[in-house]
Structure formats: C-alpha cells, structure tokens
Amino acid sequence: MSASVYIRNLNRSVEVSDSTRPLLKHIHGCGTDWMHACGGKGRCTTCKAVVLNGLENFSPLSQAELRYRERGLLADNERLACQAFVTGNAEVLVPDENKLPHLTYV
C-alpha cells in the first residue's frame, strides 16, 4: 500500500507506506512538525487535520474522535492525526488554531 497526503498550507506531501501507523507518525517521520500536545494519545485536539479531499481514505473514527465529535470539538471533515490511519490519497490542512509559530504556512 502506498498513498500520499498533501498538506496544502505547508505545501508538502507525506508518503504513507504503512496503513498500521497513524497519520501523525508519517508526518513526523518525514521531518515535518505537527502540533500534538498530549503526545499523540488522543487526549486533546491539537493534532487536528482538516480533510479537504479523500475523507473516504481514512480509517473509521476512533473512540477519542467520537467523543470529541459528540462534544462539538471535531467537525465532520476533521480528524485527529494521532488517531487517523490513511488508506489512500488525501489532502489536508492545519487549522489556524493549531499552527506552529516557527513554520511558514501558505
């Protein structure tokens, strides 16, 4: 399995070759910083990704994501990068509230 996730507002593509690892691991694995205040454990929403295209290429929602969705903290087109597994090509962006100050976003 090989897929690509394009991060629009960073103008970077992340190759996903292992669908058993969450998106956050692939992002960090290629040297791209992505906020994750709880250490990637699904205990916050700081690793949120807005999915612009390819939502169908993500794993079903995790229990953590379902909780945040029920609380209105995760929209229908948003996934937690630490919880979401990618099975095909997608396009995402970092929401304004989770942008890191040392990165340049387009």
C-alpha positions in Angstrom: 0.0 0.0 0.0 1.3 3.4 -0.9 -0.6 6.7 -0.6 0.2 10.3 -0.3 -1.2 13.0 1.9 -0.8 16.5 0.7 -0.7 19.2 3.4 -2.0 22.2 1.5 -1.0 25.1 3.8 2.5 23.6 4.2 2.9 22.8 0.5 4.3 19.3 1.5 3.4 15.8 0.6 3.7 12.9 3.1 4.2 9.4 1.8 2.2 6.8 3.6 3.5 3.3 3.1 2.2 1.6 6.3 -1.5 1.8 7.0 -0.9 0.5 10.5 0.7 3.8 11.6 -1.4 6.9 12.3 -1.0 10.0 10.1 0.9 11.8 12.8 3.7 9.2 12.7 4.1 9.6 8.9 4.1 13.4 9.2 6.8 13.3 11.9 8.6 10.6 10.1 9.3 12.8 7.1 10.6 15.6 9.3 7.5 17.8 9.4 6.5 19.4 12.7 2.8 19.0 13.6 1.3 20.0 17.0 0.4 17.2 19.4 0.2 18.5 23.0 -0.8 15.1 24.5 1.9 13.2 22.8 -0.3 11.6 20.2 -2.6 9.8 22.7 -6.0 11.1 21.5 -6.4 13.2 24.7 -6.7 16.6 23.1 -7.4 18.1 19.6 -4.2 19.9 18.9 -3.2 17.4 16.1 -6.4 18.1 14.3 -6.3 18.0 10.5 -9.0 19.4 8.2 -9.6 16.9 5.4 -10.2 18.8 2.1 -10.2 15.7 -0.1 -10.1 11.9 0.4 -12.0 11.7 3.6 -13.1 8.2 2.5 -9.4 7.2 2.5 -9.2 7.4 6.3 -10.0 4.7 8.9 -13.2 4.8 10.9 -13.4 7.3 13.7 -11.6 6.2 16.9 -13.3 6.3 20.3 -11.4 9.5 21.1 -12.6 11.1 17.9 -16.2 10.1 18.5 -16.0 11.7 22.0 -14.7 15.0 20.5 -17.3 14.9 17.7 -20.1 14.4 20.3 -18.8 17.5 22.2 -18.7 19.6 19.0 -14.9 19.8 19.1 -14.3 17.9 15.9 -16.2 18.7 12.7 -17.3 16.1 10.1 -14.3 16.9 7.9 -11.7 16.9 10.7 -9.6 14.0 12.0 -7.0 13.7 14.7 -3.7 13.0 13.1 -2.7 10.7 16.0 -5.9 8.6 15.6 -6.5 8.5 11.9 -5.0 5.8 9.7 -4.7 6.6 5.9 -5.6 4.0 3.3 -5.4 6.2 0.2 -4.6 9.6 -1.2 -5.9 12.7 0.7 -5.4 16.4 1.1 -5.4 18.1 4.5 -4.5 21.4 6.1 -3.5 22.6 9.5 -6.3 24.6 11.1 -5.4 28.2 12.2 -5.7 27.4 15.9 -3.1 24.6 15.7 -0.4 26.2 13.6 3.1 26.2 15.0 4.8 29.6 15.2 8.1 28.5 13.7 6.6 27.2 10.5 5.6 29.2 7.4 2.1 28.4 6.2 0.9 29.4 2.7 
